[in-house]
Amino acid sequence: MRIEVEHRYRARDPRVLDRLAEVAELGPAVLGAPRTVAEIDRYLDTPDGRLAAAGWACRLRTRGERSIVSLKGPPEEARADAPGGHDGSLHRRPEVEGPAAAVEGGVHPEAWPASAARERLLDLSAGRPLVERVALAQRRTQRPVRHGGRSLAVLSLDRVTAARAGTTLGELLVVELEQRTGPPDRDGATLLAAVARALAGWPGLEPEPRTKLERALSLAGMPG
């Protein structure tokens, strides 16, 4: 099971995302061409909240005709001396993903292709039905983060509309710097830390200690 490592920020204004979509460099890194996609993220749990009680979140992401389920586990405590560890922007948590299917006609993970994510979800839910807690419709602009031809991370600039049971809850503006799969070597870690510091100093950004799910549930007046 891989560990997701990312720095997360909230933007005060959409123009912050516009500027980050145009800038050529961030710290020592070069930013690749932006690519914008539309996604729907549906967060699922059992009616009695078994996944949340175990510290897990289930995200069913649909982009075009493709759906992926992601199980994200309890967060690891960030070291205070790690870049972003002192301000709440650094997030580390286990993640397992696999193929899934859209929710038309209900959510039936037992019918999805076999994967470690499906098995973990069936185990966490103990066979109980799954319901949607909140849905996030997002317009996501992603840019590869590179140094000397080396891929370090992905910068995501997200405009998000949160909804529950068809009712709009509010808008979120989110910036994420996510490490590429696999732990970087010492040089890669140093470069990524420098990129994170440059992003932390970007005007109009604030460290975000909460996940998108937690923010959406807060808008809905629901416990995380």
Z-matrix of the N, CA and C atoms (Angstrom, degrees):
N
C 1 1.459
C 2 1.527 1 109.27
N 3 1.313 2 115.62 1 126.03
C 4 1.459 3 118.78 2 -176.45
C 5 1.524 4 110.67 3 -79.39
N 6 1.324 5 115.84 4 160.76
C 7 1.458 6 122.46 5 174.74
C 8 1.525 7 108.15 6 -104.91
N 9 1.307 8 116.32 7 118.89
C 10 1.464 9 121.29 8 175.48
C 11 1.527 10 108.17 9 -76.66
N 12 1.329 11 115.91 10 128.40
C 13 1.464 12 121.60 11 179.31
C 14 1.518 13 107.78 12 -125.42
N 15 1.312 14 116.61 13 120.46
C 16 1.453 15 119.54 14 -179.95
C 17 1.532 16 110.92 15 -150.82
N 18 1.324 17 114.23 16 155.25
C 19 1.461 18 122.38 17 170.35
C 20 1.524 19 106.69 18 -105.50
N 21 1.324 20 116.51 19 131.60
C 22 1.457 21 120.72 20 -172.97
C 23 1.529 22 110.03 21 -124.58
N 24 1.343 23 114.76 22 136.71
C 25 1.467 24 121.37 23 -178.96
C 26 1.523 25 109.72 24 -136.94
N 27 1.301 26 115.25 25 155.79
C 28 1.462 27 120.65 26 169.48
C 29 1.518 28 108.28 27 -106.88
N 30 1.323 29 116.32 28 142.34
C 31 1.459 30 121.76 29 179.37
C 32 1.524 31 109.15 30 -99.79
N 33 1.317 32 116.00 31 140.60
C 34 1.457 33 120.66 32 -179.54
C 35 1.521 34 112.55 33 -77.86
N 36 1.343 35 115.85 34 -21.76
C 37 1.454 36 119.60 35 -171.07
C 38 1.534 37 108.34 36 -152.67
N 39 1.347 38 118.75 37 144.66
C 40 1.472 39 119.80 38 178.60
C 41 1.529 40 113.16 39 -59.37
N 42 1.335 41 117.03 40 -25.25
C 43 1.458 42 119.28 41 -179.14
C 44 1.531 43 111.73 42 -65.61
N 45 1.318 44 117.41 43 -24.50
C 46 1.469 45 120.28 44 175.49
C 47 1.528 46 109.69 45 -63.05
N 48 1.332 47 116.70 46 -43.21
C 49 1.455 48 120.77 47 178.13
C 50 1.527 49 110.50 48 -66.68
N 51 1.320 50 116.55 49 -37.62
C 52 1.472 51 119.64 50 178.57
C 53 1.524 52 110.98 51 -61.32
N 54 1.325 53 117.10 52 -42.58
C 55 1.471 54 120.12 53 -178.99
C 56 1.524 55 111.12 54 -67.62
N 57 1.331 56 116.48 55 -39.41
C 58 1.461 57 119.52 56 178.99
C 59 1.537 58 111.73 57 -69.53
N 60 1.312 59 116.97 58 -21.60
C 61 1.461 60 120.28 59 176.62
C 62 1.520 61 111.84 60 -77.78
N 63 1.344 62 117.08 61 -14.57
C 64 1.464 63 120.94 62 -175.22
C 65 1.525 64 113.72 63 -110.03
N 66 1.340 65 118.11 64 -25.49
C 67 1.456 66 120.72 65 -174.74
C 68 1.533 67 110.14 66 -64.94
N 69 1.334 68 116.61 67 144.86
C 70 1.468 69 120.65 68 -175.52
C 71 1.521 70 112.69 69 -86.72
N 72 1.342 71 117.55 70 -29.12
C 73 1.456 72 121.27 71 -175.14
C 74 1.531 73 110.36 72 -134.77
N 75 1.324 74 114.61 73 155.47
C 76 1.462 75 121.46 74 175.42
C 77 1.519 76 106.66 75 -141.15
N 78 1.355 77 116.60 76 107.64
C 79 1.449 78 119.71 77 -172.96
C 80 1.516 79 109.44 78 60.40
N 81 1.353 80 118.47 79 -131.97
C 82 1.465 81 120.93 80 -179.23
C 83 1.522 82 113.26 81 -83.27
N 84 1.326 83 117.96 82 -1.65
C 85 1.457 84 121.60 83 -172.13
C 86 1.524 85 112.25 84 -100.23
N 87 1.315 86 113.61 85 154.31
C 88 1.467 87 122.37 86 173.39
C 89 1.515 88 107.94 87 -101.61
N 90 1.332 89 116.18 88 136.73
C 91 1.463 90 120.92 89 179.44
C 92 1.527 91 109.71 90 -98.81
N 93 1.321 92 115.71 91 131.11
C 94 1.457 93 120.82 92 179.67
C 95 1.519 94 111.45 93 -77.91
N 96 1.327 95 114.98 94 179.25
C 97 1.459 96 121.31 95 -177.68
C 98 1.532 97 110.70 96 -62.66
N 99 1.330 98 116.99 97 139.19
C 100 1.462 99 119.78 98 179.24
C 101 1.524 100 111.97 99 -73.70
N 102 1.313 101 114.99 100 145.19
C 103 1.470 102 121.69 101 174.71
C 104 1.519 103 107.40 102 -132.72
N 105 1.332 104 116.32 103 125.68
C 106 1.457 105 121.21 104 -175.75
C 107 1.521 106 110.59 105 -109.43
N 108 1.335 107 115.39 106 132.46
C 109 1.462 108 121.44 107 179.80
C 110 1.527 109 108.86 108 -133.38
N 111 1.327 110 115.39 109 160.01
C 112 1.467 111 121.82 110 174.76
C 113 1.522 112 108.76 111 -107.32
N 114 1.323 113 116.15 112 134.99
C 115 1.466 114 121.46 113 -178.76
C 116 1.519 115 109.91 114 -136.28
N 117 1.313 116 115.17 115 153.93
C 118 1.462 117 122.19 116 169.14
C 119 1.519 118 107.60 117 -120.36
N 120 1.324 119 116.48 118 121.90
C 121 1.464 120 122.32 119 175.63
C 122 1.521 121 108.71 120 -107.39
N 123 1.319 122 116.60 121 120.44
C 124 1.465 123 121.56 122 175.81
C 125 1.525 124 108.01 123 -110.91
N 126 1.315 125 116.04 124 125.51
C 127 1.465 126 121.11 125 -179.44
C 128 1.518 127 108.22 126 -99.11
N 129 1.316 128 115.41 127 126.09
C 130 1.457 129 122.81 128 -171.25
C 131 1.519 130 111.58 129 -115.64
N 132 1.323 131 114.41 130 151.60
C 133 1.466 132 121.20 131 172.99
C 134 1.521 133 107.02 132 -160.01
N 135 1.313 134 116.31 133 169.58
C 136 1.458 135 119.91 134 173.58
C 137 1.528 136 108.46 135 -75.82
N 138 1.330 137 118.51 136 159.39
C 139 1.467 138 120.01 137 179.36
C 140 1.523 139 113.42 138 -56.07
N 141 1.345 140 117.05 139 -29.72
C 142 1.465 141 119.40 140 179.82
C 143 1.535 142 112.61 141 -95.75
N 144 1.341 143 117.70 142 10.33
C 145 1.463 144 121.40 143 172.14
C 146 1.511 145 115.53 144 69.09
N 147 1.327 146 117.90 145 40.32
C 148 1.463 147 120.68 146 -176.85
C 149 1.531 148 111.94 147 -65.50
N 150 1.332 149 117.43 148 -39.09
C 151 1.464 150 119.61 149 -177.97
C 152 1.521 151 110.55 150 -67.03
N 153 1.329 152 116.43 151 -47.55
C 154 1.464 153 120.29 152 -179.58
C 155 1.521 154 110.79 153 -61.03
N 156 1.321 155 117.07 154 -38.66
C 157 1.467 156 120.65 155 -179.88
C 158 1.525 157 111.12 156 -64.34
N 159 1.336 158 116.78 157 -29.22
C 160 1.464 159 121.26 158 178.80
C 161 1.524 160 112.22 159 -88.62
N 162 1.340 161 117.10 160 -0.69
C 163 1.459 162 120.82 161 178.69
C 164 1.515 163 114.09 162 85.48
N 165 1.346 164 117.48 163 16.18
C 166 1.453 165 121.79 164 -178.24
C 167 1.527 166 111.17 165 -112.08
N 168 1.331 167 115.27 166 154.06
C 169 1.462 168 122.04 167 174.87
C 170 1.514 169 108.35 168 -127.92
N 171 1.323 170 116.42 169 140.62
C 172 1.458 171 122.30 170 179.06
C 173 1.529 172 108.70 171 -114.79
N 174 1.326 173 115.48 172 119.41
C 175 1.468 174 121.23 173 178.92
C 176 1.523 175 109.77 174 -115.13
N 177 1.322 176 115.81 175 125.04
C 178 1.458 177 121.53 176 174.33
C 179 1.520 178 107.09 177 -105.08
N 180 1.318 179 116.03 178 108.65
C 181 1.472 180 121.50 179 -174.80
C 182 1.530 181 109.78 180 -104.69
N 183 1.329 182 115.74 181 128.40
C 184 1.456 183 121.72 182 177.68
C 185 1.515 184 108.96 183 -118.38
N 186 1.339 185 115.32 184 124.29
C 187 1.456 186 122.89 185 176.57
C 188 1.521 187 106.45 186 -129.28
N 189 1.322 188 117.03 187 110.03
C 190 1.448 189 119.81 188 -174.30
C 191 1.520 190 109.64 189 65.78
N 192 1.325 191 116.95 190 -125.20
C 193 1.461 192 121.30 191 -179.83
C 194 1.527 193 112.25 192 -99.01
N 195 1.318 194 117.22 193 4.44
C 196 1.466 195 121.04 194 -176.67
C 197 1.522 196 110.76 195 -104.56
N 198 1.319 197 116.38 196 134.84
C 199 1.461 198 122.01 197 176.95
C 200 1.522 199 109.80 198 -124.18
N 201 1.327 200 115.99 199 138.65
C 202 1.464 201 122.97 200 179.71
C 203 1.520 202 108.62 201 -131.64
N 204 1.323 203 116.42 202 136.11
C 205 1.460 204 120.49 203 174.06
C 206 1.522 205 108.62 204 -100.11
N 207 1.332 206 115.59 205 134.90
C 208 1.469 207 121.99 206 177.73
C 209 1.516 208 108.40 207 -124.24
N 210 1.322 209 115.49 208 127.26
C 211 1.466 210 121.81 209 173.74
C 212 1.510 211 107.39 210 -105.61
N 213 1.347 212 116.02 211 120.67
C 214 1.460 213 121.23 212 -177.87
C 215 1.519 214 108.50 213 -114.80
N 216 1.331 215 114.34 214 126.87
C 217 1.450 216 119.74 215 -172.78
C 218 1.511 217 114.60 216 -92.13
N 219 1.329 218 116.67 217 -174.10
C 220 1.471 219 121.35 218 -179.11
C 221 1.518 220 110.68 219 -59.07
N 222 1.332 221 118.38 220 137.38
C 223 1.467 222 120.89 221 -178.18
C 224 1.518 223 111.83 222 -68.11
N 225 1.336 224 114.04 223 146.38
C 226 1.456 225 119.80 224 172.18
C 227 1.522 226 108.79 225 -84.22
N 228 1.310 227 116.32 226 148.35
C 229 1.458 228 119.54 227 177.67
C 230 1.525 229 109.47 228 -73.50
N 231 1.336 230 115.59 229 126.53
C 232 1.471 231 120.32 230 -179.08
C 233 1.522 232 109.64 231 -78.58
N 234 1.324 233 116.19 232 135.39
C 235 1.461 234 120.29 233 175.51
C 236 1.520 235 109.67 234 -64.87
N 237 1.319 236 116.29 235 138.14
C 238 1.466 237 120.81 236 -178.14
C 239 1.522 238 112.01 237 -64.32
N 240 1.360 239 117.05 238 -26.63
C 241 1.459 240 119.16 239 -178.22
C 242 1.526 241 112.09 240 -90.12
N 243 1.348 242 117.65 241 -0.41
C 244 1.463 243 120.44 242 176.59
C 245 1.525 244 109.02 243 -80.40
N 246 1.349 245 118.24 244 147.12
C 247 1.463 246 120.30 245 178.05
C 248 1.522 247 110.65 246 -56.53
N 249 1.322 248 116.56 247 121.69
C 250 1.451 249 120.85 248 -177.36
C 251 1.510 250 113.61 249 86.70
N 252 1.347 251 117.36 250 -8.23
C 253 1.459 252 119.82 251 -178.60
C 254 1.512 253 113.12 252 -70.88
N 255 1.333 254 116.89 253 -25.24
C 256 1.459 255 119.64 254 -176.47
C 257 1.521 256 112.75 255 -88.42
N 258 1.345 257 117.56 256 -19.68
C 259 1.464 258 118.74 257 -174.77
C 260 1.520 259 113.89 258 -109.31
N 261 1.325 260 117.81 259 0.59
C 262 1.458 261 120.73 260 176.65
C 263 1.513 262 114.97 261 89.45
N 264 1.340 263 118.30 262 2.87
C 265 1.470 264 118.93 263 -178.60
C 266 1.523 265 112.95 264 -82.35
N 267 1.340 266 118.07 265 -23.93
C 268 1.463 267 121.54 266 -175.68
C 269 1.522 268 110.51 267 -85.59
N 270 1.343 269 115.21 268 130.35
C 271 1.463 270 121.13 269 -179.58
C 272 1.524 271 109.56 270 -132.03
N 273 1.319 272 115.81 271 133.33
C 274 1.461 273 123.26 272 177.13
C 275 1.526 274 108.06 273 -132.61
N 276 1.329 275 116.09 274 129.53
C 277 1.458 276 119.14 275 177.78
C 278 1.526 277 109.49 276 -159.82
N 279 1.330 278 116.88 277 150.83
C 280 1.467 279 119.53 278 177.99
C 281 1.517 280 110.71 279 -68.30
N 282 1.323 281 115.58 280 147.00
C 283 1.461 282 120.74 281 -179.64
C 284 1.520 283 109.18 282 -145.98
N 285 1.324 284 115.57 283 138.49
C 286 1.456 285 121.47 284 174.98
C 287 1.520 286 107.50 285 -135.74
N 288 1.333 287 116.39 286 135.46
C 289 1.464 288 121.31 287 -174.78
C 290 1.526 289 110.88 288 -127.57
N 291 1.335 290 114.73 289 158.19
C 292 1.455 291 120.19 290 176.89
C 293 1.511 292 110.86 291 -165.28
N 294 1.336 293 117.90 292 168.52
C 295 1.461 294 121.59 293 179.30
C 296 1.521 295 111.15 294 -68.36
N 297 1.322 296 115.51 295 150.05
C 298 1.462 297 120.27 296 -178.40
C 299 1.521 298 108.43 297 -145.81
N 300 1.323 299 115.51 298 -165.16
C 301 1.459 300 121.63 299 178.16
C 302 1.518 301 108.46 300 -138.94
N 303 1.325 302 115.72 301 153.53
C 304 1.458 303 120.59 302 179.93
C 305 1.525 304 110.19 303 -63.81
N 306 1.349 305 116.07 304 168.37
C 307 1.458 306 120.45 305 -168.82
C 308 1.520 307 114.67 306 -91.16
N 309 1.341 308 119.13 307 3.47
C 310 1.454 309 118.34 308 179.88
C 311 1.521 310 110.11 309 -57.39
N 312 1.318 311 116.06 310 128.66
C 313 1.454 312 120.11 311 -178.83
C 314 1.512 313 113.50 312 81.16
N 315 1.324 314 117.49 313 10.42
C 316 1.461 315 121.16 314 178.49
C 317 1.515 316 112.44 315 103.31
N 318 1.315 317 115.23 316 168.42
C 319 1.467 318 122.35 317 -178.45
C 320 1.522 319 108.40 318 -102.09
N 321 1.338 320 116.17 319 120.19
C 322 1.465 321 120.40 320 -176.84
C 323 1.531 322 109.02 321 -131.97
N 324 1.325 323 117.61 322 78.62
C 325 1.473 324 119.49 323 -177.13
C 326 1.521 325 114.07 324 -60.89
N 327 1.322 326 117.46 325 -25.47
C 328 1.459 327 118.97 326 179.33
C 329 1.533 328 111.59 327 -63.52
N 330 1.340 329 117.12 328 -19.50
C 331 1.466 330 121.12 329 179.27
C 332 1.530 331 112.48 330 -94.38
N 333 1.330 332 118.23 331 -4.06
C 334 1.461 333 121.16 332 179.85
C 335 1.529 334 110.02 333 -75.49
N 336 1.337 335 117.37 334 161.01
C 337 1.468 336 119.06 335 174.27
C 338 1.527 337 111.04 336 -58.25
N 339 1.310 338 116.43 337 146.53
C 340 1.468 339 120.97 338 -178.75
C 341 1.526 340 110.42 339 -62.09
N 342 1.325 341 116.19 340 136.11
C 343 1.462 342 122.51 341 177.08
C 344 1.511 343 108.42 342 -163.80
N 345 1.331 344 115.74 343 163.83
C 346 1.468 345 119.81 344 176.37
C 347 1.523 346 110.60 345 -63.49
N 348 1.345 347 117.61 346 -33.31
C 349 1.461 348 120.75 347 179.73
C 350 1.526 349 110.54 348 -66.74
N 351 1.318 350 116.83 349 -43.92
C 352 1.462 351 119.44 350 178.76
C 353 1.521 352 110.97 351 -61.62
N 354 1.316 353 117.00 352 -43.84
C 355 1.460 354 119.74 353 -179.47
C 356 1.525 355 111.48 354 -64.52
N 357 1.341 356 116.52 355 -40.00
C 358 1.467 357 119.05 356 178.04
C 359 1.533 358 110.38 357 -64.29
N 360 1.335 359 117.30 358 -40.70
C 361 1.464 360 120.67 359 179.62
C 362 1.525 361 111.50 360 -64.59
N 363 1.327 362 116.70 361 -44.21
C 364 1.466 363 119.39 362 178.82
C 365 1.525 364 111.00 363 -63.09
N 366 1.320 365 116.46 364 -36.25
C 367 1.459 366 120.14 365 178.60
C 368 1.526 367 111.24 366 -68.60
N 369 1.325 368 116.65 367 -45.34
C 370 1.466 369 120.28 368 -179.04
C 371 1.521 370 112.35 369 -65.67
N 372 1.337 371 116.22 370 -37.23
C 373 1.470 372 119.83 371 -177.37
C 374 1.518 373 112.61 372 -84.34
N 375 1.339 374 117.06 373 -11.68
C 376 1.471 375 122.43 374 179.83
C 377 1.531 376 111.28 375 52.98
N 378 1.332 377 116.11 376 36.77
C 379 1.458 378 120.14 377 176.74
C 380 1.514 379 115.29 378 78.09
N 381 1.325 380 117.95 379 0.61
C 382 1.460 381 120.09 380 179.43
C 383 1.530 382 110.37 381 -75.87
N 384 1.331 383 117.87 382 156.00
C 385 1.468 384 120.00 383 178.96
C 386 1.523 385 110.82 384 -65.86
N 387 1.321 386 115.34 385 158.01
C 388 1.459 387 121.68 386 179.74
C 389 1.521 388 109.77 387 -111.73
N 390 1.324 389 115.53 388 141.30
C 391 1.462 390 121.67 389 178.47
C 392 1.529 391 108.74 390 -126.93
N 393 1.312 392 116.00 391 158.73
C 394 1.460 393 121.21 392 179.44
C 395 1.525 394 110.69 393 -84.20
N 396 1.325 395 116.28 394 126.66
C 397 1.465 396 120.57 395 176.08
C 398 1.519 397 110.01 396 -83.96
N 399 1.320 398 116.61 397 -56.11
C 400 1.459 399 122.72 398 176.42
C 401 1.517 400 108.30 399 -145.90
N 402 1.334 401 115.69 400 162.19
C 403 1.468 402 121.58 401 175.66
C 404 1.517 403 108.23 402 -127.29
N 405 1.325 404 115.48 403 139.89
C 406 1.460 405 122.11 404 179.09
C 407 1.521 406 108.68 405 -120.44
N 408 1.331 407 116.17 406 117.04
C 409 1.459 408 120.99 407 173.23
C 410 1.519 409 106.93 408 -96.84
N 411 1.313 410 116.63 409 120.75
C 412 1.458 411 117.56 410 -175.28
C 413 1.523 412 112.41 411 -130.93
N 414 1.321 413 112.08 412 143.95
C 415 1.460 414 121.24 413 171.01
C 416 1.517 415 104.93 414 -103.80
N 417 1.327 416 115.74 415 109.54
C 418 1.464 417 122.45 416 -169.59
C 419 1.523 418 110.13 417 -111.69
N 420 1.325 419 115.42 418 123.86
C 421 1.459 420 121.59 419 174.09
C 422 1.518 421 107.93 420 -106.62
N 423 1.335 422 116.35 421 120.72
C 424 1.459 423 121.11 422 -177.18
C 425 1.520 424 110.51 423 -115.55
N 426 1.351 425 114.71 424 142.68
C 427 1.456 426 121.30 425 178.45
C 428 1.527 427 109.05 426 -134.64
N 429 1.326 428 117.68 427 129.43
C 430 1.468 429 119.35 428 174.69
C 431 1.523 430 110.76 429 -67.53
N 432 1.327 431 116.47 430 143.30
C 433 1.465 432 123.52 431 178.96
C 434 1.522 433 107.38 432 -111.17
N 435 1.335 434 117.08 433 118.19
C 436 1.462 435 120.98 434 -172.78
C 437 1.521 436 111.17 435 -131.20
N 438 1.329 437 113.91 436 158.58
C 439 1.465 438 120.82 437 172.77
C 440 1.517 439 107.57 438 -143.89
N 441 1.334 440 116.23 439 120.38
C 442 1.453 441 120.30 440 179.89
C 443 1.516 442 113.67 441 57.33
N 444 1.329 443 116.59 442 35.85
C 445 1.451 444 120.27 443 -178.90
C 446 1.512 445 114.09 444 82.87
N 447 1.315 446 116.68 445 -2.41
C 448 1.468 447 121.85 446 -178.35
C 449 1.524 448 110.28 447 -95.29
N 450 1.324 449 117.27 448 135.17
C 451 1.458 450 121.92 449 178.43
C 452 1.526 451 109.99 450 -84.42
N 453 1.331 452 116.14 451 122.07
C 454 1.464 453 121.27 452 -178.37
C 455 1.524 454 113.12 453 -103.84
N 456 1.339 455 116.03 454 -43.00
C 457 1.455 456 119.82 455 -170.56
C 458 1.523 457 109.25 456 -164.00
N 459 1.324 458 114.73 457 -179.67
C 460 1.462 459 122.27 458 172.78
C 461 1.523 460 107.92 459 -125.48
N 462 1.327 461 115.91 460 130.56
C 463 1.456 462 121.88 461 175.25
C 464 1.521 463 107.84 462 -96.93
N 465 1.337 464 117.44 463 123.04
C 466 1.457 465 122.34 464 -179.62
C 467 1.524 466 109.45 465 -115.07
N 468 1.323 467 115.44 466 130.66
C 469 1.458 468 123.44 467 179.62
C 470 1.525 469 107.00 468 -117.25
N 471 1.330 470 116.49 469 107.49
C 472 1.463 471 120.89 470 -166.82
C 473 1.526 472 112.89 471 -115.87
N 474 1.312 473 115.11 472 126.81
C 475 1.466 474 122.91 473 169.39
C 476 1.523 475 106.67 474 -104.46
N 477 1.329 476 117.05 475 114.63
C 478 1.459 477 122.08 476 -167.22
C 479 1.522 478 110.70 477 -121.61
N 480 1.332 479 115.72 478 133.88
C 481 1.462 480 121.55 479 170.69
C 482 1.517 481 107.82 480 -111.45
N 483 1.331 482 116.26 481 118.92
C 484 1.464 483 121.66 482 -178.87
C 485 1.524 484 109.39 483 -94.71
N 486 1.345 485 116.01 484 139.74
C 487 1.462 486 120.47 485 180.00
C 488 1.524 487 109.68 486 -143.95
N 489 1.309 488 115.26 487 155.62
C 490 1.461 489 122.14 488 174.95
C 491 1.521 490 108.29 489 -138.65
N 492 1.326 491 116.13 490 125.92
C 493 1.463 492 122.31 491 -179.72
C 494 1.525 493 111.59 492 51.77
N 495 1.334 494 116.69 493 38.24
C 496 1.449 495 121.25 494 177.04
C 497 1.513 496 115.26 495 83.55
N 498 1.319 497 117.75 496 -2.11
C 499 1.465 498 121.92 497 179.93
C 500 1.524 499 110.06 498 -102.84
N 501 1.332 500 116.66 499 126.05
C 502 1.455 501 120.51 500 179.73
C 503 1.524 502 111.00 501 -68.61
N 504 1.338 503 115.47 502 132.29
C 505 1.460 504 121.23 503 -179.06
C 506 1.521 505 112.01 504 -97.77
N 507 1.333 506 117.21 505 -34.98
C 508 1.458 507 120.13 506 -177.47
C 509 1.521 508 110.43 507 161.22
N 510 1.320 509 114.40 508 -179.83
C 511 1.460 510 122.21 509 -178.02
C 512 1.532 511 109.83 510 -113.09
N 513 1.329 512 116.17 511 144.81
C 514 1.452 513 123.05 512 176.69
C 515 1.527 514 108.60 513 -126.21
N 516 1.327 515 116.26 514 140.64
C 517 1.454 516 122.48 515 173.76
C 518 1.522 517 106.70 516 -118.13
N 519 1.326 518 116.61 517 114.48
C 520 1.460 519 121.46 518 -169.48
C 521 1.524 520 110.32 519 -128.26
N 522 1.329 521 115.80 520 138.19
C 523 1.462 522 122.68 521 173.75
C 524 1.523 523 107.52 522 -121.19
N 525 1.339 524 116.02 523 128.33
C 526 1.459 525 120.84 524 179.79
C 527 1.526 526 110.60 525 -128.95
N 528 1.299 527 115.41 526 136.64
C 529 1.459 528 122.70 527 173.31
C 530 1.520 529 106.25 528 -114.42
N 531 1.337 530 116.39 529 104.35
C 532 1.463 531 120.61 530 -174.37
C 533 1.521 532 111.19 531 -108.51
N 534 1.313 533 114.78 532 126.66
C 535 1.463 534 121.85 533 178.01
C 536 1.520 535 110.28 534 -61.77
N 537 1.318 536 115.83 535 141.32
C 538 1.455 537 120.20 536 174.33
C 539 1.525 538 109.94 537 -61.89
N 540 1.328 539 116.10 538 156.51
C 541 1.462 540 121.20 539 -177.91
C 542 1.528 541 111.04 540 -55.86
N 543 1.328 542 114.21 541 134.29
C 544 1.465 543 119.44 542 178.30
C 545 1.513 544 111.29 543 95.86
N 546 1.331 545 118.18 544 142.34
C 547 1.464 546 120.90 545 -179.89
C 548 1.517 547 111.21 546 -67.73
N 549 1.339 548 118.10 547 136.01
C 550 1.462 549 119.69 548 178.35
C 551 1.523 550 110.48 549 -75.46
N 552 1.341 551 116.41 550 158.20
C 553 1.451 552 119.00 551 172.77
C 554 1.529 553 108.39 552 -75.45
N 555 1.353 554 116.55 553 -176.29
C 556 1.460 555 119.33 554 -174.36
C 557 1.524 556 111.97 555 -60.26
N 558 1.334 557 116.75 556 -43.92
C 559 1.459 558 119.22 557 179.49
C 560 1.520 559 110.98 558 -64.34
N 561 1.326 560 116.84 559 -42.43
C 562 1.463 561 120.24 560 179.60
C 563 1.510 562 112.05 561 -63.47
N 564 1.350 563 116.56 562 -40.62
C 565 1.453 564 120.29 563 178.94
C 566 1.524 565 111.07 564 -64.82
N 567 1.335 566 116.78 565 -38.95
C 568 1.462 567 120.73 566 178.88
C 569 1.523 568 110.70 567 -65.40
N 570 1.324 569 116.35 568 -42.49
C 571 1.466 570 120.42 569 178.88
C 572 1.526 571 111.09 570 -64.91
N 573 1.324 572 116.66 571 -44.03
C 574 1.452 573 120.01 572 -179.48
C 575 1.525 574 111.36 573 -63.90
N 576 1.330 575 116.78 574 -37.65
C 577 1.465 576 120.92 575 177.21
C 578 1.524 577 110.80 576 -63.06
N 579 1.326 578 116.71 577 -38.37
C 580 1.465 579 120.14 578 178.74
C 581 1.522 580 111.06 579 -66.99
N 582 1.335 581 117.30 580 -37.36
C 583 1.462 582 120.78 581 176.80
C 584 1.528 583 109.91 582 -65.23
N 585 1.337 584 116.39 583 -42.17
C 586 1.465 585 120.22 584 179.09
C 587 1.527 586 111.21 585 -62.28
N 588 1.331 587 117.10 586 -39.30
C 589 1.472 588 119.61 587 178.29
C 590 1.524 589 110.92 588 -64.94
N 591 1.335 590 116.75 589 -39.78
C 592 1.461 591 119.80 590 178.07
C 593 1.523 592 110.60 591 -63.79
N 594 1.312 593 116.69 592 -39.88
C 595 1.460 594 120.38 593 179.41
C 596 1.526 595 111.24 594 -68.80
N 597 1.336 596 116.92 595 -37.97
C 598 1.457 597 120.78 596 179.52
C 599 1.524 598 111.62 597 -62.52
N 600 1.338 599 116.76 598 -28.85
C 601 1.461 600 120.14 599 179.55
C 602 1.512 601 113.79 600 -90.88
N 603 1.310 602 118.02 601 5.10
C 604 1.460 603 120.90 602 -177.35
C 605 1.530 604 110.10 603 -72.19
N 606 1.334 605 118.08 604 129.79
C 607 1.470 606 120.74 605 -179.30
C 608 1.532 607 111.36 606 -59.83
N 609 1.322 608 114.84 607 133.92
C 610 1.454 609 119.83 608 176.57
C 611 1.502 610 115.54 609 91.13
N 612 1.349 611 117.60 610 2.41
C 613 1.462 612 121.14 611 177.00
C 614 1.521 613 110.38 612 -110.22
N 615 1.330 614 115.89 613 144.47
C 616 1.456 615 122.23 614 176.13
C 617 1.523 616 108.85 615 -130.70
N 618 1.325 617 119.01 616 139.13
C 619 1.464 618 120.48 617 176.48
C 620 1.522 619 110.35 618 -56.06
N 621 1.323 620 116.22 619 138.90
C 622 1.466 621 121.08 620 -179.34
C 623 1.526 622 109.98 621 -118.23
N 624 1.333 623 117.52 622 108.31
C 625 1.459 624 119.97 623 -179.14
C 626 1.525 625 113.52 624 -77.09
N 627 1.335 626 117.78 625 -14.78
C 628 1.461 627 120.41 626 -175.49
C 629 1.529 628 111.38 627 -101.10
N 630 1.330 629 115.52 628 153.62
C 631 1.459 630 121.35 629 173.64
C 632 1.528 631 109.19 630 -78.16
N 633 1.329 632 115.26 631 167.01
C 634 1.465 633 119.41 632 174.90
C 635 1.528 634 110.74 633 -60.24
N 636 1.336 635 116.14 634 -40.64
C 637 1.456 636 119.76 635 178.08
C 638 1.519 637 111.22 636 -59.44
N 639 1.315 638 116.73 637 -47.04
C 640 1.468 639 119.79 638 -179.15
C 641 1.521 640 111.43 639 -62.27
N 642 1.313 641 117.19 640 -38.77
C 643 1.463 642 120.37 641 179.00
C 644 1.531 643 110.66 642 -67.64
N 645 1.336 644 116.66 643 -41.09
C 646 1.459 645 119.79 644 179.39
C 647 1.526 646 111.23 645 -66.01
N 648 1.327 647 116.89 646 -41.61
C 649 1.466 648 119.58 647 177.86
C 650 1.519 649 111.20 648 -63.99
N 651 1.329 650 116.61 649 -35.55
C 652 1.463 651 120.44 650 176.42
C 653 1.529 652 110.47 651 -63.48
N 654 1.326 653 116.86 652 -42.01
C 655 1.469 654 119.95 653 176.66
C 656 1.528 655 111.51 654 -60.91
N 657 1.348 656 116.18 655 -32.83
C 658 1.465 657 121.60 656 -179.63
C 659 1.518 658 112.84 657 -83.93
N 660 1.354 659 116.29 658 -4.60
C 661 1.446 660 120.20 659 -177.91
C 662 1.513 661 112.68 660 71.48
N 663 1.342 662 116.10 661 29.98
C 664 1.463 663 121.83 662 -177.91
C 665 1.512 664 110.24 663 -112.53
N 666 1.333 665 117.38 664 150.79
C 667 1.469 666 119.61 665 176.25
C 668 1.516 667 110.66 666 -70.18
N 669 1.325 668 115.26 667 150.04
C 670 1.469 669 120.02 668 177.59
C 671 1.506 670 111.53 669 -75.20
